[in-house]
Amino acid sequence: MLNIWDGINPARLKDDWLLKEHGELHEVIRVLNDEENINLFPEAIKFFGKLGYLKRRHDLVAKEMTRREIGHHTPITLSEIPDDDEWTSETGQKSVEKMVQHLNKEKAFNNLEFPLTF
């Protein structure tokens, strides 16, 4: 399973899950920039042509890492943001609910006393 939790506010994730997502974002972007490697990471196909979205998601995750005082030293710089600037996750509410169930089962959420939305 790909650890990019689009539709989930990064503030809800525990540190280890936040760091997993951060690493996966870098990996997916690397694979998509070198299409010869796409066979090594077939889950990345979902994000083909969505580098702008991935960069925005990375920036949200990085902002949360900084807020938690977790070192972040790997910014993503794209010389040109593709024309997917308006794209948002197409997972839909059912998929988000499924992700929440999985993350709850894995105890990946922080114990927060206030509701967070993405």
N, C-alpha and C positions, 0 to 999 in steps of 0.2 A: 504494500500500500504506500502510495506517495504521501509524504508528510508535509504537504502544503495544504493548510487548513483554511482555504479561501471561504469566506463567509463567517469565520470565527475571529473575534477580536483577539489579537495577540496578547493583550493584557490578561486574558483568562487562562493562558497556558502556564504551566509550571516551567521553571528555568530549563530543564532538560528537553522538554518538548519544544520550547521556543528555539533552543539551539539546534535541535533536529531540523526544524522547519528552515532555519537560516541556512544550514548546510545544504538542504535539498534545493532551496531556491538557487543557490550558486551552481549546484550541479546541473539543474535543469537548464539554466541559462547557458552554461558552458556547452551542454549537449546540443541545444538548439542553435548555438552559434557555429557549431561544427556538425552539420547534418549527417556526416558520415558515421557519427557515433550514435545516431538516434536508435539504432537496433540494440544498443547496449542498455537503453533506458526507455523502453516502449511507453511507459506511463507519461513521459514528457510530451507525447504527441498531443495530448489534451491542450497543451499550451503553445502549440506550433502557431507562429504568427502573433503571439501575445506577449512579446518582450516588454512592452510598455506596462502592461498589467503586472507582470512579474517584478519589474523594477519598483512599481508603486507598492506592491505587497512587501518586497524586501525592505523598502524604506520604512514601512509601518513596523515591521519586525525589528529593524535596527533601532528605531526610535524607542521601542519598548525595552530593548536590551540596554540602551543608554539610560533610560529612566531607572532601570534596576541596577545600574552601575556595573553591568556586565560589559567587559571590553568589546568594542566593535571596531575592527580595523580593516574591514574588507568592503568598502563601498562599491556599488555597481555603477559604473559610468558607461553609458551607451552614447556613442558619438551622435547617433541619430535615433530618436524615439520613433518607432514605427507608427503607422496610421491607425493603430488599435487603441488610441488614447481614450476612447470612450468605453472600451470593453470592460465589462465586469464579469465576475464569475457566473457561469451558466449552470451552476450546480442545482439551483432551485431549493425551495424550502425542504423538500423531502430529503435531499442529499445532505443539507446542513443538519437536519435532525439526526440523520444516520451518523454523521461525523461527531455530533455531540454525544450520541450514545456510545460510540467507540471510545471517545476521549474520556467519558465518564467511567467506562469499564476499565480503562488503562490508568485511571486516577491521574489524568494529565492536567486537570484544571486546578488552579489556585482556589483556595477557600476564600472567596470574596463575599463581603456582606452586602454588596450593592449590585444590582443587575447591570451588566455591560452588554451593549449591542455593538455590532460592527458597522 
